[in-house]
Amino acid sequence: MPALSFTWLGHSTFLFTSPGGKRLLIEPWVASNPACPESAKKLGHLDLILITHGHSDHAGDAVAIARATGAHVIANYEICLWLESKGIQNTAPMGCGGTQRIGDIAITMVTATHTSSIEDDGKVIPLGSPGGFVIRFEDGLTIYFAGDTDVFGDMRLIGEMFRPTIAFLPIGDRFTMGPAGAARAVDFLGVKQVVPMHYGTFPFLTGTVPAAARSSWSRSWCRCWS
């Protein structure tokens, strides 16, 4: 079975190809994403779209991409209801603590410390609680995708229960944890590899990979370019 592969499309958007050949897009924001290369904005076939929360820099293209691809959209109940109000019917809502299987891929939603809303027609619409995802792929490899969050003590529990190998963690600071917090999260999770995200897209996201790597809690940081 082929190994998991993934491409960073900028900010917190990633395109995964699972060992079983499924294509997953996490955080559908490409059209106005200043960190997404033009060559990567044509996504082609997708099987799944995962959304951690409703903010436009994570879900801004959810409607357009879901409509164009017909992919299953996995998100919290409120985000799925909002998508359905836009004509998207292929949704699979879930909540923190829940697990669902799409073929041989198991997806668990876990908590995150953040907010969730979207601006729609000039109004701010609350879209439930934010979350993260633990994904167990067909070959047993497990990843933790934190979404936007601060570090929190129950990351230890995520590490104990799911034993993820790779963690995708925000490091940008200001709206999420910064490098020191993310490095402490690595310690809590016990992961072997870390992929930084949600940094450098805008001037106020000041966290950097070198700053995280310098932390006394750091382990194995890697950059993943598209």
Number of C-alpha atoms within 10 A of each C-alpha: 9 10 14 16 12 17 15 21 26 23 24 26 25 22 21 18 18 21 18 16 15 19 20 21 24 24 27 26 28 27 16 12 22 14 18 19 14 12 8 16 14 11 14 10 13 20 17 22 25 25 26 27 28 27 20 19 19 25 24 20 18 23 17 14 23 23 16 13 15 17 21 20 27 22 27 25 17 21 29 22 17 17 20 14 10 12 12 20 16 17 22 17 17 19 18 16 11 11 15 15 11 12 10 13 18 16 21 20 25 23 21 23 17 15 17 19 19 21 13 9 7 7 8 10 15 16 20 17 21 27 27 24 25 21 22 20 20 19 15 13 16 20 22 27 24 26 29 28 24 22 23 16 12 15 22 16 12 18 20 13 10 16 18 23 16 20 24 22 29 28 31 27 21 12 16 23 24 25 27 20 22 29 26 22 26 26 17 20 24 20 19 13 17 22 18 25 27 28 24 17 17 12 9 12 17 17 24 18 18 10 15 22 18 13 15 11 16 19 18 13 18 11 11 14 9 15
